[in-house]
Each structure stands twice: as C-alpha cells, then as structure tokens.
C-alpha cells in the first residue's frame, strides 16, 4: 500500500479543498426550497466519483432525491465491497448559534482538534465521511493498488428517513450485489482510541394523545371533578418505568438478547470517566437501569424516553383551565432481537389499558427501525480491525452505538449482506447541531485507513 499512502500524503491539500467545495452546497433534504441544491450535490458527487476512476456512474432518480451509483469491477472473481453514504444534510437552524456560516466552511483549531477541524453543516454527517471513501478509492485507482471490486450507493434522503432507498434497493438487487457493505456514518471513541461500531439500536417512535372533557374547562368549577388529561398523561408516563428504571410494558423484554460476559468484558475496555461525563453534561450523577453501566445503558439496553410533552395553556401569564387534551411524543430504542412493529403494538395495548375511566387514549405510530449487529468474529470486523491497527497502531475496541441507522437492517433483509461501520467522527463533533465540525486528523486518517480495509478483506476472503 506504499504507493496509495504516498498518493494520499501528496494530495492532502487538494482532498481538503475538494471537500470544502462540496460542503458549500446546502443539500438540506428536509426543506423543499433546497431541492435544486440537493440535485447539485448529487451531480457533484457523481462527478467526483467519475474523476476518481469509477465506471458506470449514474444519478438514479427516485420519487424523492436521487441516488448516486457507481462501480469499478476489476475482476468478477474478486470480492465486491458496496460503499454506502449520504450527501444530504440536516437543516442548519438555529443559524444564530453558529460561530461561522454553516455553508461557508472554515478550518479552525480546537482543544480536541489542535491540527484544525472543518466547521460546516455536513462536515462529519455525512459529507466528510462519505468523501473519505471517494478519495481513498481515487488513491487506489490512480496507483493501481485497488485489490477488489467496489460499488458506491450514495443517497440524498438519509436525514429524512431514507423513504425511497428501500424501493431503490429492491429494484436494483442485481446491480447492488456484493459481499459486504461498508459505511462511515458513525464515530469512534477518541482520536487515540479507535473503535468499530458493531451494533445499532432499533427504534419505535409514537405520539400519544389523552382526551378528557369535550372542551377546556374552568379549573375552579371543574377541578377535582373530572379527569385532567395532563395530570393523567404524566401519571401514565411515570408508570412506564419501575423503581429500577426497567420498562413496565408486559412483554417488552421478551426478545431482548443478553450479551455474554465476554462481550460485555470487551465493551468495558472502552475508556469512560463518569466525572468527565457528568461535567460535560452539567449533571450531578448518572441515571438508568439498575445492574448496567452507563456505557451499557446507552448501547445494549432498550430504553423508553419522552421526547416532548404538551397540553393546556403555556403562554405568558396565567389561564386557569383544565385542558381537554394532552400530548406526548415517545421513542423506544430497541436492541436485538426486538421487533419495532411488535414493540409498537405492545406499547399501544399497554398504554390504552392503563388509561383511567373518563379519558380516551389515541396512539399514533410514526416511524421505526430494526436493530442491527455485526459479529466481532466476522471477516468484515476482522478486516476493519486490521485496517485500524495499521494506521492507529492499536486494535480498535468494538462498541455498540445507542443510535439507530434503520437502513442497515434493511440492507441485510433485502441484500443478505452484513454492514461494517467504520466511523471516524467524535461525539463532540456536534452533528445535527450548530457548529458541526470534523477534525482534519479524522478526515485524513479515514482516507488512510479505508484502503487497508480493502486489502485485508480481500486477503481474508481468499483464505
């Protein structure tokens, strides 16, 4: 890989400038006013892949934003890696909290990134990490060191739920056939503690509505006489956890896969400072399910959280009413082998059953996703581990992410392929928030590491 690595070092400045140009395009998929910019970004990505040396580059139309497909098939007898990424980004709001304009990327030094970090919307999620793959691919093509076939599928709707990606995958199974999927849309523990994400939690998201009287009532005339939907909703939500912070929905844990002592021991190798964790969040102590560490609570255990709750009068001053309705949005993060549809139904039946007489409950499911796991004894994980060790000088730690990427389970279901999650971002990179950034160290290290994955995976497949 000497030629490839030399090429990367010789072109680092150009690689950075090209990413900065990509970040200038406001590809906000959630806002229709940016539709033209999303299209321009797809065209920019397609052009970059073509310049890098890909064949059969195509902007594939969907009912929403397009998917960019490209491939380089050097030998049908060799393994094929399918690279997935997304070129769309989150809205930049609130704009006034940015220290520099979100679509005018700048490089600034920070305490965590003394060599500099790129500040822009999409810098880490996912333009920067997606572009690492384009540049790593270019380096291997230009030096003649690409050891396997590579396909790219870069979508433009990840930030709005990938509504059309499943349709695209189903309609293009032959074109997307591969041996493994490689994704960089996650992070690692620290710049000196590499890690590979081996699991993602699933999701069930619902909205609940509790209705009492047929109109808002005077709290003096009716208080204590009729059920107050806001009081009732608060009590119902509180009852969803017991004194040990276990979720009380019957059947909720029936399919939860418990990790082995060996797996928990490997996860425990990840550095964690309770003091630093609390300081960063300005809290006095951690909180959660009894019998599990903070790291485990945020990754291998299911959760139920209220994401929003409202009802009644919340304007300035006072208005003494008993509201007719109260609402809440609730998300449940799921672990293997919990099924989001089953969990949603369990929640619905339980929530309806605990509503007192005098109230009516409506549960509206929104969206969900299945959990996913990449076994640490798989060839894909082994190749990723070798790749990180080559560039970081140490083996990565396997970690389970608390977040959800529903498409990973979809890929396994539709294409029969496992996904390797090689992320290079940090938790401090402020993705989805003002001042999102991506360290130059992380960007370059990703470009340097990805080629080693291709080599290791090809060799392991041969053996």
Protein Blocks (a to p, Z undefined) as FASTA:
>chain_A
ZZmmmmmmmmmmmmmmmmmmmmmpccbfkbmklmmmmmmmmmmmmmmmmmnopahiacdd
dfbdcdddddddfbfkbccddddddfbdcdfbdfklpcbdfklccddddfklmnopadde
hklmmmlmmmmmmmmmmmmmmnopafbdcdddddfklmnopmmmmmmmmmmmmmmgcfbd
cddfbdcfbfklccddfbdcddddddddddfbfbdcdfklmgokaccfklmmmmmmmmmp
cfkopafbghklmmpccddfklmmmmmmpccdfklmmmmnopabdcddehiafklmmmmp
ccdddfbdcedjfbehjdddddfbdcdddddddddfbdfklmmmmmmmmmmmmpcghiac
ddddfbdcddddddfkbfklmmmmmmmmmmnopacdddddfbdcfklmmmmmmnopacdd
ddfbdfklogoiahiacdfklmmmmmmmmmmmmmmmmmmmmZZ
